[in-house]
């Protein structure tokens, strides 16, 4: 499990700290986030102080900040936990398998060509 610097007393991630850190990293103001969310600036400031947020609020923050806080949270769970999320690497695994097969075919063709030319 990945260690997080955002753990609260309950040993769960501190969402407000995660939000604050992302705002600092992106170098955007809380006021800009609040305008994008159509909320009062003090509301976003309060979000940064809270240990948890409602899913709808976190979803809105993801949308306006173009950052997946849910993935950040999921990364802190043990790898053995199940999920219904599709495997994002599946298309890559398929592409790797296709390229490996193509590599075998091309290797065979090169070996055949080298044998015909007399250098094999």
Secondary structure as UniProt FT lines:
FT   TURN            5..6
FT   TURN            9..10
FT   HELIX           15..26
FT   HELIX           30..37
FT   HELIX           41..49
FT   HELIX           55..65
FT   HELIX           69..74
FT   TURN            75..76
FT   TURN            79..80
FT   TURN            88..89
FT   HELIX           90..117
//
